[in-house]
Amino acid sequence: MLNRRTFLASSAAASFFSYTGLSAAFADTPKDILVVAQQLDNMTSLDPHEGFEAVGSEISSNIYQKLVKPNLDKPSEIVGDLAESWEAGPDGKTFTFRLRKDAKFASGSPVTAEDVAFSLQRPVIMNKSPAFIINQFGFTKDNVAERIKAADAHTLVLTTAEPTASSFLLYCLSANVASVIEKKAVMEKVQGDDLGNGWLRQNSAGSGEWTLRAWKPSESVMLDANPNRQTKGNIKRIILRHIVDPSAQLLMLQKGDADVARNLTTEQLRTLQGDANYNLVRKGVASLMVISMNQKNPILAKPQVQQAIKWALDYQGIQKNIIPLTHVVHQSFLPEGFPGAITDTPYKKDTAKAKALMAEAGHADGFEISMDHYSAQPYPDIAQTIQASLAEIGIKVKLLSSENRQVLTKMRARQHELILTAWGSDYFDPNTNSEQFCVNTDNGEEARNRTLAWRSSWQNKEFGERSEAALKERDPAKRIALYEQIQRDHMANSPFALMFQAVTTAACRKNVSGVRLGTLSDTHSYLGASKA
C-alpha cells in the first residue's frame, strides 16, 4: 500500500540515486562504495579546530589523526595515534611526545612535529567553540608558540601552566580539537588572518583513513580513501547521505540503496531485530538528552519552577513508549560508563508535587513559554509529550522545531527559553561535562569560555569552585567522590533537566564489516570498512 510515509521514503531514495549517478533504483551499491543514510544537519564546519557538533566531529575523526586516541574497546585507556610514546617531566608541567616516522598526510608529505605544534597552537589562536579544551592548560595567543613547540622533526614538547595529571591532558589531546592538520597545505589557503579556516571548513588536510571530497550542507558528505592510509579495507569511497526520515533510511537499507542506516528509531529497529540479513552494531554513547532553561527568563530563574518542570516530566513513559531501543533514563550530567558517573534517577512524574512547586513560585495559574527542539525524530515526539506533561501543571509550551544546527545556533546565542537538545562529551574525563554543566566564570556576552552553563545564562560560583576542585584533585578515589556529590547536588539545584542517555545503532547490511561505534561521537569509525 502506498501511503504518505512510503511515498516520502521512495522519493528520498530516488533523489539519492540521481545524486550518486547510479543508473537503477533499488539496486545494490557498488562493492567499493559504502553508502550511509544519516542525519547530517547539525554540522556547521569540518575544520576540526572549529566544528563542535557530534556528526561533524565524527566525520573529522575519520579524516584526521591526533597524538593519542581512546582505545575503542576500553575508552578509559589512551593509546598512541601519531605518537609512539610520551612521558611527563618531574615538574608535572612538561610533556614530551615522540612521533611515529611512517605517518603521511593525504598529500604524501610526512607528518612532522612542526605540523603537530601548529595544529595545537591553531585552535588557541582562532579561539573557536572547542578551544577551551586546549586553553584550560594555560595556553593563550601570546604564549602558545613557546609552550607548544617542535624540538626536532619527530619530537613535540608541551608545557602547561600548572602541574597537570597526565591522564587528564591525554584525554583532552584525544579530542577532535587536537586533530593534526598539514601546516603547509592549510597555510597556502590563508585569507587574511583566518589561518586557513575559510578553506578548511569544506576541505581537508589530514593523515587519517579518509579525505574530504565534497560536503553539501544538509545534503551529503563524500569521503575518499586516503591513498597513504595504512589500513587497507576494500572501500574506496564513503557517501553519507542526509536522510531525515528514519523510515526512509530503513527503506533504503532494505532495498540495497544504502549499506548502513545510522538514525533508525525504535520503530524501525524492531523491524530488523532477528533478521539475518542485517547486523546491528550497538553502543551506549556519551550523549545526553537535556532540557536547558535560560536564566535570562525571570520565571525560569526560580528554583521552584526548575524543580516543577523536572517533577512534571514522564521519563519512564517516554523511554518505554517512544525510545526503548535508542535511549535509557539518565538524570545526571556524567554519562554512564564515565569515571564517577552516578545512575541515580530520583525524578519520576509527580504532577501534584510539581503543581505545589509552581504555587510556591507564585505561578499556580502557570505561564506561557517556548521550547526549541530538533526537527528530526525522536525529538518531535518527545517534545509533544513534554508539552502535554507541562500543560498539566499550567505551563503552556509553544514548540519551535528547526534543523539541528539552527537550534544549536540559537542556543549558542542565548536566544532560547526552554530548549531540548543533546549534549555529547568531548573527552573521556569527568571534567568534560562537569565544566560544561557547572562552570561559568564570565556571564557576559563576550565571554571566552561559552559552556552550557553560559549558554543558559546560569552562573553559580559554588558549583564552579567545586568543579575546579574536583579537576585538580590528584587522589583518584577522592576525585571520583567529589564528582559523585556534585552530580547529586546539581540535579536538585540547576536549570538542566537531564532525561536520557543515548544507545546508538549502526544498522548494516550483512555484507558490511568494519563499522565501529565508540563511546564518544568522535570515535565512531570507518577504519578498515569493507564489503563482501
VEXTI-772796 format. One line per field, with one value per residue (C-alpha): chain; x, y, z; residue in three letters. Coordinates in nm, 3 decimals. Layout:
<pts>
unit: A / ... $
x: X / ... $
y: Y / ... $
z: Z / ... $
code: ALA / ... $
</pts>
This chain:
<pts>
unit: A / A / A / A / A / A / A / A / A / A / A / A / A / A / A / A / A / A / A / A / A / A / A / A / A / A / A / A / A / A / A / A / A / A / A / A / A / A / A / A / A / A / A / A / A / A / A / A / A / A / A / A / A / A / A / A / A / A / A / A / A / A / A / A / A / A / A / A / A / A / A / A / A / A / A / A / A / A / A / A / A / A / A / A / A / A / A / A / A / A / A / A / A / A / A / A / A / A / A / A / A / A / A / A / A / A / A / A / A / A / A / A / A / A / A / A / A / A / A / A / A / A / A / A / A / A / A / A / A / A / A / A / A / A / A / A / A / A / A / A / A / A / A / A / A / A / A / A / A / A / A / A / A / A / A / A / A / A / A / A / A / A / A / A / A / A / A / A / A / A / A / A / A / A / A / A / A / A / A / A / A / A / A / A / A / A / A / A / A / A / A / A / A / A / A / A / A / A / A / A / A / A / A / A / A / A / A / A / A / A / A / A / A / A / A / A / A / A / A / A / A / A / A / A / A / A / A / A / A / A / A / A / A / A / A / A / A / A / A / A / A / A / A / A / A / A / A / A / A / A / A / A / A / A / A / A / A / A / A / A / A / A / A / A / A / A / A / A / A / A / A / A / A / A / A / A / A / A / A / A / A / A / A / A / A / A / A / A / A / A / A / A / A / A / A / A / A / A / A / A / A / A / A / A / A / A / A / A / A / A / A / A / A / A / A / A / A / A / A / A / A / A / A / A / A / A / A / A / A / A / A / A / A / A / A / A / A / A / A / A / A / A / A / A / A / A / A / A / A / A / A / A / A / A / A / A / A / A / A / A / A / A / A / A / A / A / A / A / A / A / A / A / A / A / A / A / A / A / A / A / A / A / A / A / A / A / A / A / A / A / A / A / A / A / A / A / A / A / A / A / A / A / A / A / A / A / A / A / A / A / A / A / A / A / A / A / A / A / A / A / A / A / A / A / A / A / A / A / A / A / A / A / A / A / A / A / A / A / A / A / A / A / A / A / A / A / A / A / A / A / A / A / A / A / A / A / A / A / A / A / A / A / A / A / A / A / A / A / A / A / A / A / A / A / A / A / A / A / A / A / A / A / A / A / A / A / A / A / A / A / A / A / A / A / A / A / A / A / A / A / A / A / A / A / A / A / A / A / A / A / A / A / A / A / A / A / A / A / A / A / A / A / A / A / A / A / A / A / A / A / A / A $
x: 0.000 / 0.133 / 0.080 / 0.238 / 0.528 / 0.626 / 0.584 / 0.824 / 1.068 / 1.058 / 1.113 / 1.416 / 1.564 / 1.509 / 1.676 / 1.973 / 2.036 / 2.021 / 2.293 / 2.529 / 2.480 / 2.383 / 2.150 / 1.884 / 1.685 / 1.669 / 1.997 / 2.284 / 2.551 / 2.895 / 3.131 / 3.393 / 3.144 / 2.989 / 2.659 / 2.540 / 2.196 / 2.234 / 2.101 / 2.372 / 2.201 / 2.393 / 2.727 / 2.848 / 3.213 / 3.451 / 3.751 / 3.835 / 3.953 / 3.616 / 3.345 / 3.189 / 2.888 / 2.859 / 2.828 / 3.093 / 3.332 / 3.267 / 3.350 / 3.660 / 3.787 / 3.778 / 3.982 / 4.237 / 4.465 / 4.571 / 4.872 / 4.669 / 4.325 / 4.094 / 4.105 / 3.775 / 3.730 / 3.824 / 3.775 / 3.928 / 4.260 / 4.460 / 4.674 / 4.909 / 4.785 / 5.055 / 5.261 / 5.452 / 5.549 / 5.519 / 5.649 / 5.587 / 5.868 / 5.926 / 5.771 / 5.434 / 5.418 / 5.649 / 5.526 / 5.732 / 5.578 / 5.777 / 5.608 / 5.590 / 5.809 / 5.584 / 5.276 / 5.190 / 4.927 / 4.697 / 4.924 / 5.210 / 5.407 / 5.535 / 5.369 / 5.621 / 5.634 / 5.605 / 5.266 / 5.156 / 5.273 / 5.091 / 4.778 / 4.768 / 4.856 / 4.593 / 4.274 / 4.415 / 4.480 / 4.148 / 3.956 / 3.651 / 3.397 / 3.612 / 3.924 / 3.852 / 3.962 / 4.316 / 4.301 / 4.238 / 4.607 / 4.707 / 4.772 / 4.698 / 4.759 / 5.061 / 5.234 / 5.125 / 5.416 / 5.661 / 5.463 / 5.386 / 5.680 / 5.877 / 6.211 / 6.301 / 6.119 / 5.969 / 5.961 / 5.698 / 5.732 / 5.423 / 5.442 / 5.132 / 5.089 / 5.031 / 5.122 / 4.873 / 4.769 / 4.895 / 4.564 / 4.366 / 4.599 / 4.592 / 4.212 / 4.199 / 4.457 / 4.239 / 3.954 / 3.866 / 4.007 / 4.354 / 4.337 / 4.662 / 4.648 / 4.912 / 5.054 / 5.182 / 4.856 / 4.644 / 4.868 / 4.861 / 4.485 / 4.501 / 4.275 / 4.372 / 4.430 / 4.194 / 4.474 / 4.304 / 3.971 / 3.762 / 3.916 / 3.932 / 3.562 / 3.488 / 3.823 / 4.065 / 4.438 / 4.474 / 4.653 / 4.353 / 4.190 / 3.972 / 3.987 / 3.700 / 3.594 / 3.277 / 3.028 / 2.691 / 2.523 / 2.201 / 2.252 / 2.564 / 2.925 / 3.163 / 3.487 / 3.761 / 4.021 / 4.349 / 4.599 / 4.855 / 4.634 / 4.779 / 4.460 / 4.354 / 3.983 / 3.824 / 3.611 / 3.738 / 3.461 / 3.204 / 2.890 / 2.700 / 2.354 / 2.139 / 1.811 / 1.598 / 1.313 / 1.422 / 1.157 / 1.328 / 1.661 / 1.509 / 1.361 / 1.693 / 1.866 / 1.611 / 1.622 / 2.001 / 2.020 / 2.215 / 2.463 / 2.429 / 2.148 / 2.254 / 1.940 / 1.677 / 1.431 / 1.279 / 1.002 / 1.249 / 1.494 / 1.217 / 1.174 / 1.538 / 1.581 / 1.648 / 1.679 / 1.993 / 2.022 / 2.134 / 2.395 / 2.303 / 2.617 / 2.509 / 2.687 / 2.596 / 2.731 / 2.814 / 2.520 / 2.264 / 1.920 / 1.852 / 1.610 / 1.800 / 1.621 / 1.756 / 1.807 / 1.752 / 1.383 / 1.295 / 1.035 / 1.276 / 1.530 / 1.311 / 1.438 / 1.082 / 0.993 / 1.305 / 1.209 / 0.844 / 0.946 / 1.168 / 0.889 / 0.631 / 0.816 / 0.726 / 1.076 / 0.982 / 0.677 / 0.878 / 1.154 / 0.916 / 0.679 / 0.894 / 1.264 / 1.304 / 1.578 / 1.763 / 1.781 / 1.779 / 1.664 / 1.961 / 1.941 / 2.299 / 2.541 / 2.805 / 2.711 / 2.703 / 3.041 / 3.241 / 3.459 / 3.249 / 2.914 / 2.614 / 2.296 / 2.052 / 1.712 / 1.530 / 1.279 / 0.954 / 0.637 / 0.460 / 0.205 / 0.080 / 0.431 / 0.503 / 0.184 / 0.274 / 0.616 / 0.450 / 0.223 / 0.522 / 0.691 / 0.385 / 0.270 / -0.021 / -0.200 / 0.100 / 0.266 / 0.347 / 0.690 / 0.855 / 1.069 / 1.306 / 1.389 / 1.547 / 1.313 / 1.445 / 1.282 / 1.255 / 1.268 / 0.928 / 0.750 / 0.934 / 0.873 / 0.499 / 0.497 / 0.686 / 0.438 / 0.147 / 0.311 / 0.388 / 0.036 / -0.087 / 0.083 / -0.026 / 0.282 / 0.168 / 0.457 / 0.490 / 0.705 / 0.962 / 1.106 / 1.418 / 1.713 / 1.973 / 2.229 / 1.965 / 1.865 / 2.228 / 2.300 / 2.007 / 2.124 / 2.480 / 2.340 / 2.140 / 1.815 / 1.613 / 1.375 / 1.337 / 1.540 / 1.553 / 1.891 / 2.154 / 2.499 / 2.790 / 3.101 / 3.429 / 3.680 / 3.677 / 3.720 / 3.455 / 3.570 / 3.439 / 3.077 / 3.135 / 3.282 / 3.005 / 2.717 / 2.868 / 3.124 / 3.051 / 3.332 / 3.211 / 2.840 / 2.897 / 2.808 / 3.175 / 3.282 / 3.574 / 3.452 / 3.092 / 2.993 / 2.642 / 2.601 / 2.693 / 2.456 / 2.168 / 2.295 / 2.344 / 2.626 / 2.672 / 3.002 / 2.982 / 2.939 / 3.217 / 3.457 / 3.362 / 3.411 / 3.755 / 3.849 / 3.749 / 3.954 / 4.268 / 4.229 / 4.524 / 4.390 / 4.175 / 3.932 / 3.877 / 3.831 / 3.558 / 3.380 / 3.380 / 3.220 / 2.957 / 2.841 / 2.849 / 2.614 / 2.361 / 2.358 / 2.342 / 2.026 / 1.846 / 1.991 / 2.038 / 1.831 / 1.902 / 1.653 / 1.866 / 1.647 / 1.811 / 2.139 / 2.159 / 2.224 / 2.325 / 2.291 / 2.451 / 2.221 / 2.439 / 2.360 / 2.512 / 2.793 / 2.931 / 3.211 / 3.447 / 3.191 / 3.278 / 3.095 / 3.268 / 3.153 / 3.225 / 3.082 / 3.427 / 3.532 / 3.275 / 3.499 / 3.502 / 3.866 / 3.913 / 3.547 / 3.482 / 3.204 / 3.191 $
y: 0.000 / 0.343 / 0.590 / 0.926 / 0.773 / 0.515 / 0.778 / 1.014 / 0.731 / 0.629 / 0.989 / 1.017 / 0.701 / 0.820 / 1.156 / 0.975 / 0.778 / 1.087 / 1.227 / 0.929 / 0.886 / 0.520 / 0.403 / 0.192 / 0.245 / -0.038 / -0.196 / -0.291 / -0.025 / -0.087 / -0.303 / -0.030 / 0.239 / 0.246 / 0.437 / 0.560 / 0.710 / 0.956 / 1.283 / 1.538 / 1.867 / 1.963 / 2.036 / 2.394 / 2.333 / 2.047 / 2.244 / 2.022 / 2.326 / 2.495 / 2.229 / 2.126 / 1.915 / 1.538 / 1.444 / 1.688 / 1.561 / 1.203 / 1.286 / 1.485 / 1.198 / 0.975 / 1.233 / 1.339 / 1.174 / 1.303 / 1.243 / 0.994 / 0.838 / 0.632 / 0.256 / 0.172 / -0.138 / 0.037 / 0.415 / 0.497 / 0.373 / 0.609 / 0.464 / 0.622 / 0.751 / 0.971 / 0.948 / 0.627 / 0.726 / 1.008 / 1.100 / 1.360 / 1.560 / 1.566 / 1.914 / 1.776 / 2.050 / 1.935 / 1.660 / 1.514 / 1.323 / 1.122 / 1.073 / 0.773 / 0.819 / 0.642 / 0.867 / 1.063 / 1.319 / 1.250 / 1.477 / 1.234 / 1.468 / 1.321 / 1.424 / 1.625 / 1.770 / 2.114 / 2.011 / 1.889 / 2.205 / 2.422 / 2.209 / 2.254 / 2.624 / 2.698 / 2.636 / 2.853 / 3.139 / 3.100 / 3.068 / 2.898 / 2.698 / 2.392 / 2.594 / 2.577 / 2.211 / 2.325 / 2.667 / 2.516 / 2.421 / 2.786 / 2.836 / 3.180 / 3.351 / 3.519 / 3.215 / 2.915 / 2.934 / 2.894 / 2.636 / 2.404 / 2.356 / 2.106 / 2.006 / 1.826 / 1.670 / 1.392 / 1.534 / 1.768 / 1.938 / 2.075 / 2.283 / 2.350 / 2.647 / 2.432 / 2.075 / 1.853 / 1.492 / 1.306 / 1.124 / 1.447 / 1.601 / 1.287 / 1.270 / 1.628 / 1.560 / 1.276 / 1.520 / 1.634 / 1.984 / 1.827 / 1.691 / 1.726 / 1.912 / 1.967 / 2.311 / 2.381 / 2.281 / 2.494 / 2.800 / 2.811 / 2.875 / 3.153 / 3.454 / 3.746 / 3.619 / 3.318 / 3.055 / 2.876 / 2.843 / 2.953 / 2.680 / 2.404 / 2.428 / 2.240 / 2.080 / 1.854 / 1.827 / 1.523 / 1.193 / 0.979 / 0.695 / 0.925 / 1.259 / 1.500 / 1.506 / 1.716 / 1.844 / 1.987 / 2.110 / 1.924 / 1.706 / 1.488 / 1.427 / 1.232 / 1.083 / 0.922 / 0.676 / 0.840 / 0.697 / 0.681 / 0.508 / 0.213 / 0.014 / -0.131 / -0.206 / -0.253 / 0.062 / 0.346 / 0.596 / 0.665 / 0.859 / 0.996 / 1.098 / 1.331 / 1.144 / 1.299 / 1.045 / 0.721 / 0.533 / 0.649 / 0.530 / 0.188 / 0.157 / 0.247 / -0.016 / -0.283 / -0.210 / -0.203 / 0.171 / 0.218 / -0.012 / 0.145 / 0.336 / 0.546 / 0.706 / 0.434 / 0.478 / 0.201 / 0.159 / 0.071 / -0.125 / -0.363 / -0.448 / -0.556 / -0.741 / -1.109 / -1.066 / -1.243 / -1.002 / -0.723 / -0.668 / -0.421 / -0.259 / -0.108 / 0.107 / 0.310 / 0.655 / 0.969 / 1.166 / 1.307 / 1.447 / 1.754 / 2.043 / 2.366 / 2.659 / 3.003 / 3.207 / 3.530 / 3.446 / 3.555 / 3.281 / 3.005 / 3.153 / 3.050 / 2.725 / 2.608 / 2.637 / 2.442 / 2.168 / 2.173 / 2.109 / 1.818 / 1.658 / 1.707 / 1.501 / 1.140 / 1.000 / 0.634 / 0.672 / 0.843 / 0.582 / 0.288 / 0.412 / 0.626 / 0.535 / 0.191 / 0.076 / 0.406 / 0.564 / 0.483 / 0.709 / 0.902 / 1.210 / 1.307 / 1.512 / 1.236 / 0.958 / 0.604 / 0.443 / 0.755 / 0.759 / 0.897 / 0.873 / 0.803 / 0.631 / 0.781 / 0.858 / 1.050 / 1.220 / 1.048 / 1.207 / 1.362 / 1.615 / 1.704 / 1.780 / 1.984 / 2.188 / 2.259 / 2.388 / 2.609 / 2.757 / 2.812 / 3.001 / 3.226 / 3.068 / 2.850 / 2.954 / 2.869 / 3.072 / 3.062 / 2.966 / 2.846 / 2.535 / 2.482 / 2.129 / 1.937 / 1.857 / 1.502 / 1.213 / 1.121 / 1.484 / 1.596 / 1.306 / 1.364 / 1.739 / 1.682 / 1.455 / 1.718 / 1.979 / 1.765 / 1.697 / 2.063 / 2.161 / 1.951 / 2.195 / 2.507 / 2.566 / 2.634 / 2.543 / 2.664 / 2.417 / 2.553 / 2.286 / 2.351 / 2.173 / 2.066 / 2.333 / 2.609 / 2.501 / 2.494 / 2.835 / 2.983 / 2.827 / 2.949 / 3.300 / 3.252 / 3.334 / 3.035 / 2.996 / 2.620 / 2.411 / 2.032 / 1.923 / 1.652 / 1.703 / 1.479 / 1.467 / 1.590 / 1.361 / 1.070 / 1.251 / 1.373 / 1.732 / 1.745 / 1.753 / 1.895 / 2.207 / 2.237 / 2.197 / 2.373 / 2.635 / 2.987 / 3.219 / 3.511 / 3.552 / 3.844 / 3.829 / 3.831 / 3.552 / 3.341 / 3.003 / 2.957 / 2.645 / 2.503 / 2.690 / 3.012 / 2.933 / 2.921 / 3.231 / 3.029 / 3.127 / 2.951 / 3.029 / 2.734 / 2.476 / 2.637 / 2.618 / 2.258 / 2.154 / 2.314 / 2.146 / 1.806 / 1.870 / 1.946 / 1.662 / 1.423 / 1.135 / 0.924 / 0.796 / 1.142 / 1.288 / 1.036 / 1.104 / 1.478 / 1.429 / 1.194 / 1.453 / 1.739 / 1.542 / 1.479 / 1.844 / 1.959 / 1.754 / 1.943 / 2.290 / 2.364 / 2.474 / 2.150 / 1.864 / 1.570 / 1.297 / 1.024 / 0.873 / 0.750 / 0.398 / 0.434 / 0.170 / 0.139 / -0.092 / -0.260 / -0.496 / -0.838 / -0.790 / -0.484 / -0.510 / -0.271 / -0.016 / 0.063 / 0.277 / 0.442 / 0.585 / 0.936 / 1.062 / 1.140 / 0.776 / 0.632 / 0.481 / 0.351 / 0.244 / -0.062 / -0.072 / -0.344 / -0.504 / -0.869 $
z: 0.000 / -0.093 / 0.189 / 0.272 / 0.464 / 0.199 / -0.072 / 0.105 / 0.164 / -0.201 / -0.308 / -0.081 / -0.227 / -0.582 / -0.520 / -0.367 / -0.684 / -0.902 / -0.674 / -0.697 / -1.067 / -1.039 / -1.310 / -1.144 / -0.829 / -0.577 / -0.688 / -0.459 / -0.421 / -0.579 / -0.372 / -0.338 / -0.225 / 0.122 / 0.128 / 0.466 / 0.531 / 0.818 / 0.957 / 0.876 / 0.955 / 1.270 / 1.104 / 1.078 / 0.984 / 0.903 / 1.025 / 1.326 / 1.524 / 1.479 / 1.436 / 1.765 / 1.670 / 1.703 / 1.336 / 1.220 / 1.490 / 1.379 / 1.018 / 1.115 / 1.329 / 1.022 / 0.827 / 1.089 / 1.341 / 1.682 / 1.901 / 2.104 / 2.092 / 2.316 / 2.286 / 2.114 / 2.327 / 2.652 / 2.614 / 2.952 / 2.809 / 2.588 / 2.308 / 2.058 / 1.724 / 1.573 / 1.892 / 1.954 / 2.309 / 2.562 / 2.905 / 3.173 / 3.327 / 3.705 / 3.730 / 3.615 / 3.353 / 3.074 / 2.842 / 2.558 / 2.267 / 2.014 / 1.679 / 1.453 / 1.146 / 0.897 / 0.910 / 0.596 / 0.506 / 0.213 / 0.008 / 0.061 / 0.288 / 0.618 / 0.943 / 1.145 / 1.493 / 1.333 / 1.190 / 1.532 / 1.708 / 1.454 / 1.490 / 1.869 / 1.852 / 1.588 / 1.797 / 2.075 / 1.832 / 1.648 / 1.977 / 1.827 / 2.030 / 2.114 / 2.202 / 2.576 / 2.576 / 2.493 / 2.661 / 3.005 / 3.030 / 3.038 / 2.668 / 2.523 / 2.190 / 2.345 / 2.494 / 2.288 / 2.042 / 2.331 / 2.526 / 2.234 / 2.003 / 1.800 / 1.949 / 1.627 / 1.333 / 1.545 / 1.898 / 2.043 / 2.381 / 2.553 / 2.871 / 3.080 / 3.310 / 3.619 / 3.717 / 3.535 / 3.569 / 3.261 / 3.218 / 3.204 / 2.946 / 2.732 / 2.738 / 2.613 / 2.342 / 2.218 / 2.150 / 1.798 / 1.859 / 1.883 / 1.526 / 1.334 / 1.003 / 0.737 / 0.804 / 0.452 / 0.280 / 0.512 / 0.516 / 0.136 / 0.166 / 0.426 / 0.374 / 0.594 / 0.946 / 0.929 / 0.942 / 0.653 / 0.836 / 0.537 / 0.321 / 0.583 / 0.662 / 0.341 / 0.255 / 0.437 / 0.505 / 0.727 / 0.766 / 0.862 / 0.675 / 0.462 / 0.283 / 0.224 / -0.139 / -0.102 / 0.154 / 0.063 / 0.384 / 0.469 / 0.163 / 0.156 / 0.250 / 0.028 / 0.160 / -0.048 / 0.079 / 0.174 / -0.079 / 0.204 / 0.458 / 0.644 / 0.698 / 0.365 / 0.350 / 0.009 / 0.029 / -0.188 / -0.117 / 0.153 / 0.067 / 0.365 / 0.250 / 0.459 / 0.511 / 0.784 / 0.798 / 0.971 / 0.770 / 0.451 / 0.590 / 0.660 / 0.312 / 0.151 / 0.365 / 0.278 / -0.096 / -0.113 / -0.181 / 0.144 / 0.315 / 0.660 / 0.834 / 1.132 / 1.277 / 1.298 / 1.580 / 1.789 / 1.529 / 1.254 / 1.471 / 1.574 / 1.207 / 1.178 / 1.505 / 1.444 / 1.067 / 0.944 / 0.651 / 0.885 / 1.151 / 1.425 / 1.568 / 1.903 / 2.158 / 2.464 / 2.390 / 2.587 / 2.454 / 2.696 / 2.612 / 2.823 / 2.864 / 2.932 / 3.093 / 3.004 / 3.321 / 3.131 / 3.172 / 3.529 / 3.570 / 3.468 / 3.710 / 4.004 / 4.164 / 4.232 / 3.863 / 3.765 / 4.007 / 3.898 / 3.538 / 3.644 / 3.850 / 3.573 / 3.312 / 3.237 / 3.195 / 3.218 / 2.993 / 2.718 / 2.737 / 2.731 / 2.462 / 2.229 / 2.263 / 2.427 / 2.186 / 2.149 / 2.496 / 2.868 / 3.151 / 3.288 / 3.510 / 3.599 / 3.388 / 3.360 / 3.115 / 3.248 / 3.181 / 3.267 / 3.579 / 3.865 / 3.686 / 3.907 / 3.791 / 4.044 / 3.891 / 4.166 / 3.937 / 3.846 / 3.714 / 4.014 / 3.890 / 4.240 / 4.362 / 4.050 / 4.097 / 4.458 / 4.349 / 4.086 / 4.355 / 4.582 / 4.299 / 4.261 / 3.935 / 4.037 / 3.716 / 3.506 / 3.230 / 2.859 / 2.727 / 2.405 / 2.363 / 2.072 / 1.963 / 1.676 / 1.388 / 1.338 / 1.523 / 1.801 / 1.920 / 1.784 / 1.954 / 2.281 / 2.263 / 2.222 / 2.528 / 2.728 / 2.609 / 2.733 / 3.071 / 3.135 / 3.034 / 3.328 / 3.567 / 3.379 / 3.162 / 2.807 / 2.577 / 2.219 / 2.029 / 1.783 / 1.553 / 1.342 / 1.189 / 1.437 / 1.355 / 1.367 / 1.716 / 1.827 / 1.673 / 1.864 / 2.189 / 2.141 / 2.103 / 2.427 / 2.247 / 2.368 / 2.661 / 2.705 / 2.463 / 2.412 / 2.279 / 2.308 / 2.458 / 2.362 / 2.578 / 2.430 / 2.602 / 2.845 / 3.175 / 3.423 / 3.381 / 3.023 / 3.141 / 3.488 / 3.333 / 3.075 / 3.319 / 3.623 / 3.524 / 3.401 / 3.503 / 3.289 / 3.219 / 2.982 / 2.615 / 2.512 / 2.747 / 2.634 / 2.763 / 2.645 / 2.832 / 2.853 / 3.180 / 2.998 / 2.711 / 2.958 / 3.144 / 3.463 / 3.693 / 4.025 / 4.194 / 4.435 / 4.159 / 3.959 / 4.253 / 4.333 / 3.972 / 3.967 / 4.295 / 4.156 / 3.843 / 4.046 / 4.297 / 4.244 / 4.456 / 4.215 / 4.481 / 4.631 / 4.284 / 4.199 / 4.529 / 4.458 / 4.116 / 4.257 / 4.510 / 4.258 / 4.033 / 4.307 / 4.414 / 4.053 / 3.991 / 4.266 / 4.208 / 3.839 / 3.537 / 3.350 / 3.332 / 3.223 / 3.082 / 2.874 / 2.758 / 2.401 / 2.279 / 1.915 / 1.644 / 1.304 / 1.107 / 0.844 / 0.560 / 0.626 / 0.372 / 0.555 / 0.813 / 0.986 / 1.106 / 1.469 / 1.722 / 2.017 / 2.349 / 2.220 / 1.891 / 1.754 / 1.799 / 1.557 / 1.292 / 0.935 / 0.974 / 0.754 / 0.645 / 0.387 / 0.183 / 0.087 $
code: MET / LEU / ASN / ARG / ARG / THR / PHE / LEU / ALA / SER / SER / ALA / ALA / ALA / SER / PHE / PHE / SER / TYR / THR / GLY / LEU / SER / ALA / ALA / PHE / ALA / ASP / THR / PRO / LYS / ASP / ILE / LEU / VAL / VAL / ALA / GLN / GLN / LEU / ASP / ASN / MET / THR / SER / LEU / ASP / PRO / HIS / GLU / GLY / PHE / GLU / ALA / VAL / GLY / SER / GLU / ILE / SER / SER / ASN / ILE / TYR / GLN / LYS / LEU / VAL / LYS / PRO / ASN / LEU / ASP / LYS / PRO / SER / GLU / ILE / VAL / GLY / ASP / LEU / ALA / GLU / SER / TRP / GLU / ALA / GLY / PRO / ASP / GLY / LYS / THR / PHE / THR / PHE / ARG / LEU / ARG / LYS / ASP / ALA / LYS / PHE / ALA / SER / GLY / SER / PRO / VAL / THR / ALA / GLU / ASP / VAL / ALA / PHE / SER / LEU / GLN / ARG / PRO / VAL / ILE / MET / ASN / LYS / SER / PRO / ALA / PHE / ILE / ILE / ASN / GLN / PHE / GLY / PHE / THR / LYS / ASP / ASN / VAL / ALA / GLU / ARG / ILE / LYS / ALA / ALA / ASP / ALA / HIS / THR / LEU / VAL / LEU / THR / THR / ALA / GLU / PRO / THR / ALA / SER / SER / PHE / LEU / LEU / TYR / CYS / LEU / SER / ALA / ASN / VAL / ALA / SER / VAL / ILE / GLU / LYS / LYS / ALA / VAL / MET / GLU / LYS / VAL / GLN / GLY / ASP / ASP / LEU / GLY / ASN / GLY / TRP / LEU / ARG / GLN / ASN / SER / ALA / GLY / SER / GLY / GLU / TRP / THR / LEU / ARG / ALA / TRP / LYS / PRO / SER / GLU / SER / VAL / MET / LEU / ASP / ALA / ASN / PRO / ASN / ARG / GLN / THR / LYS / GLY / ASN / ILE / LYS / ARG / ILE / ILE / LEU / ARG / HIS / ILE / VAL / ASP / PRO / SER / ALA / GLN / LEU / LEU / MET / LEU / GLN / LYS / GLY / ASP / ALA / ASP / VAL / ALA / ARG / ASN / LEU / THR / THR / GLU / GLN / LEU / ARG / THR / LEU / GLN / GLY / ASP / ALA / ASN / TYR / ASN / LEU / VAL / ARG / LYS / GLY / VAL / ALA / SER / LEU / MET / VAL / ILE / SER / MET / ASN / GLN / LYS / ASN / PRO / ILE / LEU / ALA / LYS / PRO / GLN / VAL / GLN / GLN / ALA / ILE / LYS / TRP / ALA / LEU / ASP / TYR / GLN / GLY / ILE / GLN / LYS / ASN / ILE / ILE / PRO / LEU / THR / HIS / VAL / VAL / HIS / GLN / SER / PHE / LEU / PRO / GLU / GLY / PHE / PRO / GLY / ALA / ILE / THR / ASP / THR / PRO / TYR / LYS / LYS / ASP / THR / ALA / LYS / ALA / LYS / ALA / LEU / MET / ALA / GLU / ALA / GLY / HIS / ALA / ASP / GLY / PHE / GLU / ILE / SER / MET / ASP / HIS / TYR / SER / ALA / GLN / PRO / TYR / PRO / ASP / ILE / ALA / GLN / THR / ILE / GLN / ALA / SER / LEU / ALA / GLU / ILE / GLY / ILE / LYS / VAL / LYS / LEU / LEU / SER / SER / GLU / ASN / ARG / GLN / VAL / LEU / THR / LYS / MET / ARG / ALA / ARG / GLN / HIS / GLU / LEU / ILE / LEU / THR / ALA / TRP / GLY / SER / ASP / TYR / PHE / ASP / PRO / ASN / THR / ASN / SER / GLU / GLN / PHE / CYS / VAL / ASN / THR / ASP / ASN / GLY / GLU / GLU / ALA / ARG / ASN / ARG / THR / LEU / ALA / TRP / ARG / SER / SER / TRP / GLN / ASN / LYS / GLU / PHE / GLY / GLU / ARG / SER / GLU / ALA / ALA / LEU / LYS / GLU / ARG / ASP / PRO / ALA / LYS / ARG / ILE / ALA / LEU / TYR / GLU / GLN / ILE / GLN / ARG / ASP / HIS / MET / ALA / ASN / SER / PRO / PHE / ALA / LEU / MET / PHE / GLN / ALA / VAL / THR / THR / ALA / ALA / CYS / ARG / LYS / ASN / VAL / SER / GLY / VAL / ARG / LEU / GLY / THR / LEU / SER / ASP / THR / HIS / SER / TYR / LEU / GLY / ALA / SER / LYS / ALA $
</pts>
